[in-house]
Amino acid sequence: MSVITKPKIKTKSWTAVITYSVLDMGRECDTEEEYIEMVKDHFKEEHNIELNDNEITDIEFDEVEYDM
């Protein structure tokens, strides 16, 4: 009696890191934490992307005074 072996199928699986960069300017917040939450909420609503805090980098702060 002979044994019939089935051919094996080989597939390739790929993994990648995709970097999506956006410059976000002009949001008015009282704290850095508030800014980060605002950015995360915006990306979830507008792009259906959930960001982690560590994905929001190079945060700069500028305080501007206006005459009333």
Buried (B, 14 or more C-beta within 10 A) or exposed (E): EEEEEEEEEEEEEEEEEEEEEEEEEEEEEEEEEEBBBBBBEBBEEEEEEEBEEEBBEEEEEEEEEEEE
